Amino acid sequence: MADQEDRITRLEETVAHQSRVIEDLSDQLTEQWKVVEQTRAKLDRLTERFLSLEEQALEAPAITKPPHY
């Protein structure tokens, strides 16, 4: 009977430990997802800025030497 109680106690401890680990991993995953979303938003802003600058560069007149050179 004592062996069975010890076994149940060990199983309960294992389940409690695994539940805590799962909770910790879930929290870490949530934080990582926030970082991914922030990085994605920054990349989107940088892409828009780059495209805007690229369009401005295409619209700018070509740099040429003045006729007297």
Gaussian input, Z-matrix of N, CA and C with variables (Angstrom, degrees):
# hf/3-21g

backbone

0 1
 N
 C     1     B1
 C     2     B2     1     A1
 N     3     B3     2     A2     1     D1
 C     4     B4     3     A3     2     D2
 C     5     B5     4     A4     3     D3
 N     6     B6     5     A5     4     D4
 C     7     B7     6     A6     5     D5
 C     8     B8     7     A7     6     D6
 N     9     B9     8     A8     7     D7
 C    10    B10     9     A9     8     D8
 C    11    B11    10    A10     9     D9
 N    12    B12    11    A11    10    D10
 C    13    B13    12    A12    11    D11
 C    14    B14    13    A13    12    D12
 N    15    B15    14    A14    13    D13
 C    16    B16    15    A15    14    D14
 C    17    B17    16    A16    15    D15
 N    18    B18    17    A17    16    D16
 C    19    B19    18    A18    17    D17
 C    20    B20    19    A19    18    D18
 N    21    B21    20    A20    19    D19
 C    22    B22    21    A21    20    D20
 C    23    B23    22    A22    21    D21
 N    24    B24    23    A23    22    D22
 C    25    B25    24    A24    23    D23
 C    26    B26    25    A25    24    D24
 N    27    B27    26    A26    25    D25
 C    28    B28    27    A27    26    D26
 C    29    B29    28    A28    27    D27
 N    30    B30    29    A29    28    D28
 C    31    B31    30    A30    29    D29
 C    32    B32    31    A31    30    D30
 N    33    B33    32    A32    31    D31
 C    34    B34    33    A33    32    D32
 C    35    B35    34    A34    33    D33
 N    36    B36    35    A35    34    D34
 C    37    B37    36    A36    35    D35
 C    38    B38    37    A37    36    D36
 N    39    B39    38    A38    37    D37
 C    40    B40    39    A39    38    D38
 C    41    B41    40    A40    39    D39
 N    42    B42    41    A41    40    D40
 C    43    B43    42    A42    41    D41
 C    44    B44    43    A43    42    D42
 N    45    B45    44    A44    43    D43
 C    46    B46    45    A45    44    D44
 C    47    B47    46    A46    45    D45
 N    48    B48    47    A47    46    D46
 C    49    B49    48    A48    47    D47
 C    50    B50    49    A49    48    D48
 N    51    B51    50    A50    49    D49
 C    52    B52    51    A51    50    D50
 C    53    B53    52    A52    51    D51
 N    54    B54    53    A53    52    D52
 C    55    B55    54    A54    53    D53
 C    56    B56    55    A55    54    D54
 N    57    B57    56    A56    55    D55
 C    58    B58    57    A57    56    D56
 C    59    B59    58    A58    57    D57
 N    60    B60    59    A59    58    D58
 C    61    B61    60    A60    59    D59
 C    62    B62    61    A61    60    D60
 N    63    B63    62    A62    61    D61
 C    64    B64    63    A63    62    D62
 C    65    B65    64    A64    63    D63
 N    66    B66    65    A65    64    D64
 C    67    B67    66    A66    65    D65
 C    68    B68    67    A67    66    D66
 N    69    B69    68    A68    67    D67
 C    70    B70    69    A69    68    D68
 C    71    B71    70    A70    69    D69
 N    72    B72    71    A71    70    D70
 C    73    B73    72    A72    71    D71
 C    74    B74    73    A73    72    D72
 N    75    B75    74    A74    73    D73
 C    76    B76    75    A75    74    D74
 C    77    B77    76    A76    75    D75
 N    78    B78    77    A77    76    D76
 C    79    B79    78    A78    77    D77
 C    80    B80    79    A79    78    D78
 N    81    B81    80    A80    79    D79
 C    82    B82    81    A81    80    D80
 C    83    B83    82    A82    81    D81
 N    84    B84    83    A83    82    D82
 C    85    B85    84    A84    83    D83
 C    86    B86    85    A85    84    D84
 N    87    B87    86    A86    85    D85
 C    88    B88    87    A87    86    D86
 C    89    B89    88    A88    87    D87
 N    90    B90    89    A89    88    D88
 C    91    B91    90    A90    89    D89
 C    92    B92    91    A91    90    D90
 N    93    B93    92    A92    91    D91
 C    94    B94    93    A93    92    D92
 C    95    B95    94    A94    93    D93
 N    96    B96    95    A95    94    D94
 C    97    B97    96    A96    95    D95
 C    98    B98    97    A97    96    D96
 N    99    B99    98    A98    97    D97
 C   100   B100    99    A99    98    D98
 C   101   B101   100   A100    99    D99
 N   102   B102   101   A101   100   D100
 C   103   B103   102   A102   101   D101
 C   104   B104   103   A103   102   D102
 N   105   B105   104   A104   103   D103
 C   106   B106   105   A105   104   D104
 C   107   B107   106   A106   105   D105
 N   108   B108   107   A107   106   D106
 C   109   B109   108   A108   107   D107
 C   110   B110   109   A109   108   D108
 N   111   B111   110   A110   109   D109
 C   112   B112   111   A111   110   D110
 C   113   B113   112   A112   111   D111
 N   114   B114   113   A113   112   D112
 C   115   B115   114   A114   113   D113
 C   116   B116   115   A115   114   D114
 N   117   B117   116   A116   115   D115
 C   118   B118   117   A117   116   D116
 C   119   B119   118   A118   117   D117
 N   120   B120   119   A119   118   D118
 C   121   B121   120   A120   119   D119
 C   122   B122   121   A121   120   D120
 N   123   B123   122   A122   121   D121
 C   124   B124   123   A123   122   D122
 C   125   B125   124   A124   123   D123
 N   126   B126   125   A125   124   D124
 C   127   B127   126   A126   125   D125
 C   128   B128   127   A127   126   D126
 N   129   B129   128   A128   127   D127
 C   130   B130   129   A129   128   D128
 C   131   B131   130   A130   129   D129
 N   132   B132   131   A131   130   D130
 C   133   B133   132   A132   131   D131
 C   134   B134   133   A133   132   D132
 N   135   B135   134   A134   133   D133
 C   136   B136   135   A135   134   D134
 C   137   B137   136   A136   135   D135
 N   138   B138   137   A137   136   D136
 C   139   B139   138   A138   137   D137
 C   140   B140   139   A139   138   D138
 N   141   B141   140   A140   139   D139
 C   142   B142   141   A141   140   D140
 C   143   B143   142   A142   141   D141
 N   144   B144   143   A143   142   D142
 C   145   B145   144   A144   143   D143
 C   146   B146   145   A145   144   D144
 N   147   B147   146   A146   145   D145
 C   148   B148   147   A147   146   D146
 C   149   B149   148   A148   147   D147
 N   150   B150   149   A149   148   D148
 C   151   B151   150   A150   149   D149
 C   152   B152   151   A151   150   D150
 N   153   B153   152   A152   151   D151
 C   154   B154   153   A153   152   D152
 C   155   B155   154   A154   153   D153
 N   156   B156   155   A155   154   D154
 C   157   B157   156   A156   155   D155
 C   158   B158   157   A157   156   D156
 N   159   B159   158   A158   157   D157
 C   160   B160   159   A159   158   D158
 C   161   B161   160   A160   159   D159
 N   162   B162   161   A161   160   D160
 C   163   B163   162   A162   161   D161
 C   164   B164   163   A163   162   D162
 N   165   B165   164   A164   163   D163
 C   166   B166   165   A165   164   D164
 C   167   B167   166   A166   165   D165
 N   168   B168   167   A167   166   D166
 C   169   B169   168   A168   167   D167
 C   170   B170   169   A169   168   D168
 N   171   B171   170   A170   169   D169
 C   172   B172   171   A171   170   D170
 C   173   B173   172   A172   171   D171
 N   174   B174   173   A173   172   D172
 C   175   B175   174   A174   173   D173
 C   176   B176   175   A175   174   D174
 N   177   B177   176   A176   175   D175
 C   178   B178   177   A177   176   D176
 C   179   B179   178   A178   177   D177
 N   180   B180   179   A179   178   D178
 C   181   B181   180   A180   179   D179
 C   182   B182   181   A181   180   D180
 N   183   B183   182   A182   181   D181
 C   184   B184   183   A183   182   D182
 C   185   B185   184   A184   183   D183
 N   186   B186   185   A185   184   D184
 C   187   B187   186   A186   185   D185
 C   188   B188   187   A187   186   D186
 N   189   B189   188   A188   187   D187
 C   190   B190   189   A189   188   D188
 C   191   B191   190   A190   189   D189
 N   192   B192   191   A191   190   D190
 C   193   B193   192   A192   191   D191
 C   194   B194   193   A193   192   D192
 N   195   B195   194   A194   193   D193
 C   196   B196   195   A195   194   D194
 C   197   B197   196   A196   195   D195
 N   198   B198   197   A197   196   D196
 C   199   B199   198   A198   197   D197
 C   200   B200   199   A199   198   D198
 N   201   B201   200   A200   199   D199
 C   202   B202   201   A201   200   D200
 C   203   B203   202   A202   201   D201
 N   204   B204   203   A203   202   D202
 C   205   B205   204   A204   203   D203
 C   206   B206   205   A205   204   D204

   B1=1.4523
   B2=1.5296
   B3=1.3276
   B4=1.4640
   B5=1.5207
   B6=1.3396
   B7=1.4640
   B8=1.5277
   B9=1.3039
   B10=1.4589
   B11=1.5355
   B12=1.3223
   B13=1.4684
   B14=1.5245
   B15=1.3411
   B16=1.4675
   B17=1.5274
   B18=1.3031
   B19=1.4697
   B20=1.5239
   B21=1.3248
   B22=1.4695
   B23=1.5240
   B24=1.3286
   B25=1.4655
   B26=1.5215
   B27=1.3375
   B28=1.4712
   B29=1.5273
   B30=1.3204
   B31=1.4612
   B32=1.5298
   B33=1.3204
   B34=1.4665
   B35=1.5209
   B36=1.3277
   B37=1.4654
   B38=1.5264
   B39=1.3291
   B40=1.4675
   B41=1.5285
   B42=1.3087
   B43=1.4660
   B44=1.5320
   B45=1.3207
   B46=1.4695
   B47=1.5304
   B48=1.3243
   B49=1.4683
   B50=1.5342
   B51=1.3314
   B52=1.4651
   B53=1.5255
   B54=1.3065
   B55=1.4631
   B56=1.5198
   B57=1.3277
   B58=1.4756
   B59=1.5275
   B60=1.3253
   B61=1.4629
   B62=1.5215
   B63=1.3164
   B64=1.4673
   B65=1.5327
   B66=1.3135
   B67=1.4705
   B68=1.5279
   B69=1.3397
   B70=1.4721
   B71=1.5262
   B72=1.3277
   B73=1.4610
   B74=1.5257
   B75=1.3130
   B76=1.4588
   B77=1.5296
   B78=1.3286
   B79=1.4698
   B80=1.5318
   B81=1.3313
   B82=1.4607
   B83=1.5205
   B84=1.3090
   B85=1.4597
   B86=1.5248
   B87=1.3190
   B88=1.4623
   B89=1.5295
   B90=1.3309
   B91=1.4608
   B92=1.5260
   B93=1.3220
   B94=1.4607
   B95=1.5354
   B96=1.3054
   B97=1.4637
   B98=1.5231
   B99=1.3556
   B100=1.4691
   B101=1.5269
   B102=1.3383
   B103=1.4661
   B104=1.5296
   B105=1.3107
   B106=1.4654
   B107=1.5253
   B108=1.3189
   B109=1.4722
   B110=1.5256
   B111=1.3247
   B112=1.4656
   B113=1.5257
   B114=1.3198
   B115=1.4615
   B116=1.5231
   B117=1.3188
   B118=1.4628
   B119=1.5327
   B120=1.3205
   B121=1.4695
   B122=1.5369
   B123=1.3196
   B124=1.4700
   B125=1.5258
   B126=1.3214
   B127=1.4603
   B128=1.5215
   B129=1.3172
   B130=1.4662
   B131=1.5276
   B132=1.3383
   B133=1.4716
   B134=1.5280
   B135=1.3274
   B136=1.4647
   B137=1.5272
   B138=1.3088
   B139=1.4590
   B140=1.5196
   B141=1.3373
   B142=1.4719
   B143=1.5249
   B144=1.3138
   B145=1.4683
   B146=1.5246
   B147=1.3297
   B148=1.4578
   B149=1.5248
   B150=1.3237
   B151=1.4630
   B152=1.5236
   B153=1.3271
   B154=1.4571
   B155=1.5287
   B156=1.3210
   B157=1.4691
   B158=1.5289
   B159=1.3249
   B160=1.4614
   B161=1.5263
   B162=1.3371
   B163=1.4694
   B164=1.5233
   B165=1.3279
   B166=1.4601
   B167=1.5237
   B168=1.3138
   B169=1.4668
   B170=1.5254
   B171=1.3309
   B172=1.4621
   B173=1.5247
   B174=1.3242
   B175=1.4620
   B176=1.5294
   B177=1.3182
   B178=1.4642
   B179=1.5292
   B180=1.3296
   B181=1.4642
   B182=1.5351
   B183=1.3058
   B184=1.4645
   B185=1.5257
   B186=1.2857
   B187=1.4654
   B188=1.5316
   B189=1.3056
   B190=1.4786
   B191=1.5146
   B192=1.2885
   B193=1.4698
   B194=1.5303
   B195=1.3024
   B196=1.4719
   B197=1.5389
   B198=1.3182
   B199=1.4733
   B200=1.5235
   B201=1.3148
   B202=1.4567
   B203=1.5413
   B204=1.3243
   B205=1.4690
   B206=1.4873
   A1=111.15
   A2=117.28
   A3=121.36
   A4=110.55
   A5=116.45
   A6=120.23
   A7=110.83
   A8=115.83
   A9=120.28
   A10=110.20
   A11=117.55
   A12=120.99
   A13=110.07
   A14=117.53
   A15=120.77
   A16=110.86
   A17=114.88
   A18=119.71
   A19=110.37
   A20=116.48
   A21=120.38
   A22=110.02
   A23=116.83
   A24=120.86
   A25=110.59
   A26=117.14
   A27=120.64
   A28=111.08
   A29=116.43
   A30=120.04
   A31=111.37
   A32=116.28
   A33=120.01
   A34=110.84
   A35=116.90
   A36=120.43
   A37=110.58
   A38=115.75
   A39=120.12
   A40=110.58
   A41=116.73
   A42=120.64
   A43=110.05
   A44=117.29
   A45=120.46
   A46=109.92
   A47=116.59
   A48=120.76
   A49=110.34
   A50=116.40
   A51=119.94
   A52=111.49
   A53=117.48
   A54=120.50
   A55=110.33
   A56=116.62
   A57=120.92
   A58=110.37
   A59=116.60
   A60=120.49
   A61=110.32
   A62=117.43
   A63=121.49
   A64=110.06
   A65=117.22
   A66=121.06
   A67=110.68
   A68=116.56
   A69=120.49
   A70=111.10
   A71=116.30
   A72=119.84
   A73=111.42
   A74=116.43
   A75=120.51
   A76=110.40
   A77=116.35
   A78=120.44
   A79=111.09
   A80=115.87
   A81=119.77
   A82=111.04
   A83=116.60
   A84=121.02
   A85=110.79
   A86=116.46
   A87=120.67
   A88=110.57
   A89=116.80
   A90=120.77
   A91=111.06
   A92=116.77
   A93=120.41
   A94=110.57
   A95=116.97
   A96=120.56
   A97=110.65
   A98=115.92
   A99=119.42
   A100=110.31
   A101=116.47
   A102=120.93
   A103=110.16
   A104=117.36
   A105=121.41
   A106=110.03
   A107=116.69
   A108=120.28
   A109=111.31
   A110=117.51
   A111=120.68
   A112=110.50
   A113=116.14
   A114=120.85
   A115=110.54
   A116=116.91
   A117=121.08
   A118=110.27
   A119=116.92
   A120=120.53
   A121=110.51
   A122=116.74
   A123=120.38
   A124=110.43
   A125=116.20
   A126=119.99
   A127=110.69
   A128=117.08
   A129=120.72
   A130=110.81
   A131=116.65
   A132=120.13
   A133=110.90
   A134=116.49
   A135=119.65
   A136=111.30
   A137=117.15
   A138=120.70
   A139=110.43
   A140=116.24
   A141=119.95
   A142=110.71
   A143=116.47
   A144=120.32
   A145=110.26
   A146=116.56
   A147=120.43
   A148=111.15
   A149=116.23
   A150=119.42
   A151=111.32
   A152=116.16
   A153=120.25
   A154=110.46
   A155=116.48
   A156=120.14
   A157=111.17
   A158=115.84
   A159=119.74
   A160=110.28
   A161=117.49
   A162=120.91
   A163=110.54
   A164=116.84
   A165=120.36
   A166=110.74
   A167=116.95
   A168=120.62
   A169=110.29
   A170=117.34
   A171=120.19
   A172=111.26
   A173=116.69
   A174=121.29
   A175=111.92
   A176=117.95
   A177=121.37
   A178=109.18
   A179=116.25
   A180=118.69
   A181=109.94
   A182=114.10
   A183=119.22
   A184=109.53
   A185=116.22
   A186=120.89
   A187=107.12
   A188=113.93
   A189=118.69
   A190=108.29
   A191=114.76
   A192=120.60
   A193=108.13
   A194=116.73
   A195=118.66
   A196=109.59
   A197=116.82
   A198=119.91
   A199=114.40
   A200=119.33
   A201=119.94
   A202=112.36
   A203=119.92
   A204=120.74
   A205=110.91
   D1=-39.83
   D2=179.50
   D3=-65.23
   D4=-36.44
   D5=178.01
   D6=-62.27
   D7=-40.65
   D8=-179.99
   D9=-66.91
   D10=-40.31
   D11=178.46
   D12=-66.22
   D13=-39.94
   D14=177.11
   D15=-63.63
   D16=-41.74
   D17=179.55
   D18=-63.07
   D19=-44.60
   D20=179.01
   D21=-63.16
   D22=-41.79
   D23=178.82
   D24=-61.35
   D25=-44.82
   D26=178.59
   D27=-63.24
   D28=-40.98
   D29=178.04
   D30=-63.46
   D31=-41.87
   D32=178.07
   D33=-64.05
   D34=-40.39
   D35=178.06
   D36=-64.43
   D37=-40.98
   D38=178.87
   D39=-63.59
   D40=-44.88
   D41=179.55
   D42=-63.12
   D43=-42.56
   D44=179.72
   D45=-62.90
   D46=-43.09
   D47=179.49
   D48=-63.51
   D49=-46.16
   D50=-179.52
   D51=-64.51
   D52=-36.62
   D53=177.66
   D54=-63.25
   D55=-41.46
   D56=179.27
   D57=-65.93
   D58=-42.21
   D59=178.99
   D60=-63.06
   D61=-43.52
   D62=178.66
   D63=-61.66
   D64=-42.52
   D65=178.68
   D66=-63.05
   D67=-43.95
   D68=178.57
   D69=-62.19
   D70=-44.18
   D71=179.34
   D72=-64.28
   D73=-38.37
   D74=177.87
   D75=-62.95
   D76=-43.31
   D77=177.86
   D78=-61.97
   D79=-43.13
   D80=179.24
   D81=-64.44
   D82=-40.47
   D83=178.57
   D84=-63.04
   D85=-40.94
   D86=177.96
   D87=-61.25
   D88=-44.51
   D89=179.08
   D90=-64.83
   D91=-42.60
   D92=178.77
   D93=-62.66
   D94=-39.08
   D95=179.78
   D96=-63.54
   D97=-38.72
   D98=177.04
   D99=-61.02
   D100=-42.97
   D101=179.40
   D102=-63.63
   D103=-42.16
   D104=178.62
   D105=-61.10
   D106=-44.98
   D107=-179.99
   D108=-64.62
   D109=-41.21
   D110=177.47
   D111=-63.10
   D112=-42.74
   D113=179.53
   D114=-64.70
   D115=-41.56
   D116=178.10
   D117=-61.94
   D118=-42.49
   D119=179.70
   D120=-64.06
   D121=-41.80
   D122=178.10
   D123=-63.49
   D124=-42.83
   D125=178.99
   D126=-62.41
   D127=-41.40
   D128=177.52
   D129=-60.63
   D130=-44.68
   D131=179.41
   D132=-64.03
   D133=-42.74
   D134=179.30
   D135=-65.54
   D136=-38.08
   D137=178.18
   D138=-63.31
   D139=-45.56
   D140=177.86
   D141=-60.61
   D142=-43.34
   D143=-179.34
   D144=-64.24
   D145=-43.92
   D146=179.08
   D147=-60.53
   D148=-45.91
   D149=-179.93
   D150=-63.05
   D151=-38.09
   D152=178.59
   D153=-64.79
   D154=-45.36
   D155=178.58
   D156=-64.70
   D157=-37.34
   D158=178.55
   D159=-64.12
   D160=-41.83
   D161=177.78
   D162=-63.39
   D163=-41.95
   D164=178.96
   D165=-62.81
   D166=-38.76
   D167=-179.61
   D168=-66.50
   D169=-35.99
   D170=179.49
   D171=-71.12
   D172=-30.92
   D173=-179.07
   D174=-80.25
   D175=-20.95
   D176=-177.21
   D177=-68.73
   D178=144.12
   D179=178.42
   D180=-65.23
   D181=148.41
   D182=-179.90
   D183=-66.41
   D184=144.15
   D185=178.00
   D186=-81.71
   D187=117.46
   D188=-179.96
   D189=-128.43
   D190=159.12
   D191=177.18
   D192=-75.27
   D193=141.74
   D194=175.82
   D195=-60.92
   D196=154.69
   D197=-176.27
   D198=-58.25
   D199=-26.85
   D200=-175.90
   D201=-81.81
   D202=4.01
   D203=177.36
   D204=-96.52

